Amino acid sequence: MIFVPKAGISQRALNYFKRLAAFKNPEFYKAQAMRLSVKKLPRIISCSDETAEYLCLPRGCEADLKDVFKELNIDAMWKVHLEWFYLTRMHKS
C-alpha cells in the first residue's frame, strides 16, 4: 500500500487520488446489458482506503501518482517500510 498523508491536501486532490485506484465494474455493465438486477452490484470498484491520517492506495498506483506529482512540479519523498510506501514529504519546487 501507498500511504498518502491527508494533512495539507485539499479534498479535491484526495478525490483525484482515490479515482486513480478506482475502475468500472464489468459485472455491473454485463448484468445491466442483460437487463438483470444491478441493485447489489457497485458501478465503480474502489481499491483505496482511508484512515484518520492517511489515504491508502494500492502499490499499482505508484507510477500514476508520481506522474501527477511530476506534472504539478511537486517533489515527493518516499519511505519504504516492510513493503509499504509512505509519502513522507511533498513540496512545490
N, C-alpha and C positions, 0 to 999 in steps of 0.2 A: 504494500500500500504506500501511497504518497500522502503525507500529512501536510496540508497547507494551513498555516495559522490564519484564523479568521480576523484577528485583531488588525485594524487598519485597512481592511479591504472592504470595498463597497458591496452592498447586496447584489448589485447588478453584475459585478465581476465574479462574485461567488456563484451566481446563477449561470454565468457563462462557463465557468469551470465545471459545474455539475453537468451541463449539456455535453461537455467533452466525453463524459463517462456514461452517456445515455444512447440508446438505439431503439429503432422501431421494432416492435414485437411481431415477427412474421406469423405467428399463430393467430394473433388478433385479426390480421388482414385476410388470412386464409379462411377463418371462420366467418368473417364479415362477407367475403365474396360468395361463400356457400349459403349465405343467409341464415347462419346458425346464431345462437345467442352469444353475444360477446360481453355479457353482463359481468362475468367474473374474470375476464381477461384484460390485463392492462394494455393500453395502446403503446405506451413507451416503457421500456425497461431501463431503470437507472442502476448503475453499479456503484454510485457514490454513496457515502455515508457521512454523517455529521456527529461530532461530539460538541461539548460546550466550547472547546478551544480550537478544534481543527475541522477542516473539511477533508475527508478521506477519499482519495481517488485511486482506482486500480493502477498498477505499475505500467500497464499498457498505454496510459495517457501521458507518460513522461515526455515523449517526443513532442506531442501536440502542445503540452504545457510549456516546454522550452521554446517552441516556435512562437507561441503567444508572447512570452516574455521578451524574446529577441525582437519581435516585430514592434513592441512597445518600448524598446530600449531600456528594459529593466534587468539589472544584474541580480541573479538569484543564486544563493549559496545553498548547496545540498549537503545533507549529512546522512550517511548511510549507517544504519544500526540494525544488525541482525536481519538483513533482507528488507528492512523498512526504510523508506526515504523520508527524511524530514526536511522541509523547506525552512531553513533557519533564518535567512535574512534576504530581504528584497529592497533594492533602492534604484531609483531612476538615475540613469547615467547621463 
